[in-house]
Structures are given as structure tokens and as C-alpha cells.
Amino acid sequence: MGAADRTVQRLHLRAPSAQAAVHAVHRLEDALRCASLPDADERVLLVRRLHLGRLPAGLSSQSLSLLIEQRVAAVGGEWVNGVEERAARSDTVFFASRLQAAQAALRRRAQGSALSAWYWPLALPGVAVQAVPGVFVAQLLHAVSGWREAAAAWPALVDSVEVPATQDWWREHLPHAWRAHLARVVPREPQPAGTALRAQAAPGASSPRADATPWLGVLPPAGGHGGVDNARAEGGTARHEHPPHRSERAAAARRATRMQGPTASGERRTGSDIPTEGTETPSRAEDAQPRAVLGASVREDAEPSGALVSRYPVEALATDASGLLFLWPVLERLGFAAQDTDPSDAWLGPRVLRLALLRLRVPDTDPAWAMLASLPALPQACETSDERAAQWLQACRRHARRVLRISLASLVLRPGWLQWSATHIDVHFHRRDADIRVRRAALDINPGWIDGLQRVVGFHYDREDRRT
């Protein structure tokens, strides 16, 4: 569970001296990093301005973080989805995810609407939202290519404009440099996604509740420049990034063409060796870093509509197999990453997870089935007779029992909540359900982007309601 990317576009400070202003900025950066703000999951929250008032001399970073939390909680008005027309008149705007923001912007430009509202440049950093169509499309696609979940985001982004009303505009202004790339990474035909029984749609986002504690969903991001008397944040630029996780670097090395678009100046590629079969490498991961601009990041949703996910979204579906994705770090430690590069084993990972649900007799109605069915290009031939998947599941069972001292059923079958979208899977637990065996083995450290699932995965101990 890493820190969200909190960004302040402009910071206004008055201070008695330049030195006092510098100290205030440093304290503000620390406070924003530590403040408990509603920037969980992948949603993007945008606040037009946040007034902090006069800051007492000698105010500590901890006290300042509490002040920021109070100001954020006190922000008035209704949160408005950025896809709605009335969002331009609101000072508090949200998107379910940065993917939703990109989809909405692309559709609006394709329909001839201007992106003139104050929040569009903040929602799409690095994109000239009012540039001519060709430049706008090129910059947007280049921005998406920098996302760790780019491989999963491409199809959802293209699908948002590949409809009769906008496809002519899209094909006219799509840069030639991107045509071949998108033809490779975006399937032309719908991919099988499991049985009809288990292929229910991924949950969307919900609107903020008036009684949500006390975080309705806004957040001011990271520090800027200025002085001390009156602090007023109007937008921002200060990012606290985490180093990429090993699985992300391996993914880039294996499928760079899927994750990257046409080479552009300043674009970098990363990569690392893939673990060999049989090695057990402890998995250390950082969270997927959501991008937040005067607000926090987002939950990626392929659907354009949907309201802000509150801190405990009702759309997170109760499951009895919330430990299913704990199997992934176990697979990695057994050398699965090296095997998954073989084209004949494509999408072997989802087959292993599906087989685990079958062997543990998880009911078809459990959301874990729908989550697996939502993964892209899930093969139809995912039967229990799949010998390769059975071998890997048996290896996981043996490793869990002999090394981790926990049975497969005890690891996978635990109460929790699942929420997923076109690019992310989030697993939520009650904080009292933390298992010392799982924590000691570091199985619940956020893996971030998992190339074998084409999703960003995160684990959260943030629920306060108990499963009965």
C-alpha cells in the first residue's frame, strides 16, 4: 500500500523571509506525504483550490497533516464526475480512474467538444488538451504508453471511440506512427472471457455518500513553492514515485512492444532478468502509483459513467476467496515468470488461479470467478485437465505447506472483498483479518503490475465492516 501521487499545481505562500518559506514548503511536503487522505485505489480527485489559512510558527509536519485532513474533509459542495457537463462549474471533480479521464477526453474531442474546463489539464498531465486533433491524439497515446497498465488500457481506450459516432474522427486523426502499434496490441475481435455464468461485468464506481467518514473524496496533493502566512493551493507538481517492482521490469523486458508506443524523445525502457525455473526469489513490491493532481488517483474503469468510489465502495463484492491472488507471489518464487514467457503457456497464470478455485470448490456465484472471467483473452480451453496448470498448482500447494506452513485452502479461502476494472484488481480485507503467516511471507505486499494477468493488483487492509 504505497503513497498516492499527490500533486499541487500552484502553491501560494507568504512568509517573513525566504528561509521561512523554504521551511514551510518542506513541512508541507512531509505533511502531504503523511496525511490520511481519500486517495485509495485508483480514482483521480481534483480540487480547484484549498485554503489552509495562517500557519502558526513552528507548526510540525504532523500537525500540518492533521490540518490538511480537516480542510479536505471540510471542502463543501458536491463531487461531480468529470464526464458530466456540470463538472466545469464545480470546484471538486473526480474520475473513476485516469483511464476513464482519457476515455472521456477522447470522446469529447471526437464529438467536437472543447476540453476547456479547469480540470482537464490536471486530469491529463503532459497532454495539450486543446491542441489540434492530431497532436492531441498523439500526446494522449504517448501518455498512456507510460502507464504500467498500458497493455490493458489500450483496448479499453480504443473501444471508447470505435463506435459509429466517433470512429471516422478517430481514424482520420490517428497518427500513422501509432496505427501499426495499436493494430498489434488491440484485438480486432472480442476475446473469450469464460462462461456466461461467470462473465458478469466488473463493478463500477459509486457516488460519494453524504455520511461517508469524514472523507468524501477530495485530496490536495503534494507541495510546491511559497511562504508561510497564508497558504493557498490551486493545483500542483510534486511527485513521490516508487521504484518499479521486479515484475514490472520483467514485463517490460518480455513484452516491451505491447507496453510501449512509437519511440518518442525522452522515452525510456526498463528491463531485468527473468528468474529461472526453480529459484525462489522473495517478492518485494510497491503499490501501483496512482496519479493524483490536487487530488488522488483513480480506479480504472472501462465504462465512461460511474460515480466516485467512496473509501469503502459498495461495489467491492464480498468473496470467500480473497486470498486467491496471494498465490501469485508464490508462483513467482517458484520460477513461474520464466515459464510464462513461452507462447505455448500464454495465460497459464489465470488457468492456475481458475484451477485453484475449482479444486477448492468455490461456488460459481463467488465474485472471484467473475474477476478471472474479466481478464483479457482468457482461453476457452481452461479445464481441470490442463496438466501444466495442475503441476503449478501442486507446486504452490507444496510450497505453501512446507515453507509457509499454511495449507492452500487456508491461504485462498478467506473473507474479503474484490473490486476490479479494465486495468486494476483490488482486494480489500478487514484490518483485523491480517494473517501473520501471510504477512511474514510478504504475500500481501502490493505486486503492482502483473504481466501474466495484465492487471495492476493491490491489497488493502482498510475495511471496517465485518463479514458475517
Beta strands, then each sheet from edge to edge (+ up, - down):
strand 1: 9-12
strand 2: 44-47
strand 3: 50-54
strand 4: 80-81
strand 5: 92-95
strand 6: 230-236
strand 7: 317-319
strand 8: 416-420
strand 9: 424-430
strand 10: 448-450
strand 11: 455-463
sheet 1: 1+ 6- 3+
sheet 2: 2+ 5- 4-
sheet 3: 7+ 8- 9+ 11+ 10-
end
